[in-house]
Amino acid sequence: MTPEKVFEHRWAVTLLETTLKRLRSEFEKAGKGPEFESLEVFLSGEKHPASYADAARKLERSEGAVRVAVHRLRARYGELLRLTIAETLTDPADVDGELRHLFAVLSE
């Protein structure tokens, strides 16, 4: 990879990590740290060994409630990612373009 690509990849990963830390902090401040720990694995949308049923048992909720919680977690992550990106820009109107660029960098 070229130095520019390495820099961009590190930038993208840093933005994602910063966003995840902010989301975790919100949950912890609300006294929902254990909920975040159980649901965090579902943020990416990729296949993983944990299931909604496993999380439901651990959190003592229904599987449907866990699905809704994961949906809300993903939505909040998206909001925080947009906010994190906006904080790096002089013009907040550029967020969508930066998001597209972020995903392009991560898909390379």
C-alpha positions in Angstrom: 0.0 0.0 0.0 1.1 3.5 -0.7 1.7 5.9 2.3 -1.5 7.7 1.4 -3.5 4.5 1.5 -1.9 3.5 4.8 -2.8 7.0 6.2 -6.4 6.8 5.0 -6.9 3.3 6.4 -5.5 4.4 9.8 -7.8 7.4 9.6 -10.8 5.3 8.9 -10.0 2.8 11.7 -9.5 5.6 14.1 -12.8 7.1 13.3 -14.6 3.8 13.8 -12.7 3.2 17.1 -13.5 6.7 18.4 -17.2 6.2 17.5 -17.3 2.8 19.3 -15.7 4.3 22.4 -18.3 7.1 22.4 -21.1 4.6 22.1 -19.7 2.4 24.9 -19.3 5.5 27.1 -23.0 6.5 26.5 -24.1 3.0 27.6 -21.9 3.0 30.6 -23.1 6.4 31.7 -26.6 5.1 31.4 -25.7 2.1 33.6 -26.0 -0.2 30.6 -22.4 -1.4 30.2 -23.3 -5.1 30.4 -26.0 -4.6 27.7 -23.4 -2.9 25.4 -20.9 -5.8 26.0 -23.6 -8.3 25.0 -24.8 -6.4 21.9 -21.5 -5.0 20.6 -20.8 -8.1 18.6 -23.8 -7.4 16.4 -22.7 -4.0 15.3 -20.9 -5.1 12.2 -23.8 -7.1 10.8 -21.3 -9.9 9.9 -21.9 -13.5 10.9 -20.5 -14.5 14.2 -20.8 -17.3 16.7 -23.1 -15.3 19.1 -26.8 -15.3 18.3 -29.7 -13.1 19.3 -31.0 -16.0 21.3 -27.7 -16.2 23.3 -27.8 -12.5 24.0 -31.5 -12.7 25.0 -30.7 -15.4 27.6 -27.8 -13.4 28.9 -29.8 -10.2 29.1 -32.9 -12.0 30.3 -35.0 -10.5 27.5 -36.9 -11.9 24.6 -35.1 -12.4 21.3 -37.4 -9.8 19.7 -36.3 -7.2 22.3 -32.7 -8.0 21.6 -33.3 -7.5 17.8 -34.8 -4.1 18.5 -32.0 -3.2 20.9 -29.4 -4.2 18.2 -31.3 -2.1 15.6 -31.2 0.9 17.9 -27.6 0.3 18.7 -26.7 0.3 15.0 -28.7 3.4 14.4 -27.0 5.3 17.3 -23.6 4.1 16.1 -24.4 5.6 12.7 -25.5 8.9 14.3 -22.3 9.0 16.3 -20.1 8.1 13.3 -21.7 11.0 11.4 -21.1 13.3 14.3 -17.5 12.1 14.7 -16.8 12.8 11.0 -18.5 16.2 11.2 -16.2 17.2 14.0 -13.2 16.7 11.6 -14.7 18.9 8.8 -14.9 22.7 8.3 -18.2 22.2 6.4 -20.6 19.8 8.0 -22.3 19.4 4.6 -19.4 17.3 3.5 -20.3 14.4 5.9 -21.9 12.3 3.3 -18.9 12.5 1.0 -16.6 11.7 3.8 -18.7 8.7 4.8 -18.6 7.4 1.2 -14.8 7.9 1.2 -14.5 6.1 4.6 -16.4 3.0 3.3 -14.3 3.1 0.1 -11.1 3.1 2.1 -12.3 0.3 4.3 -13.4 -1.9 1.3 -10.0 -1.7 -0.3 
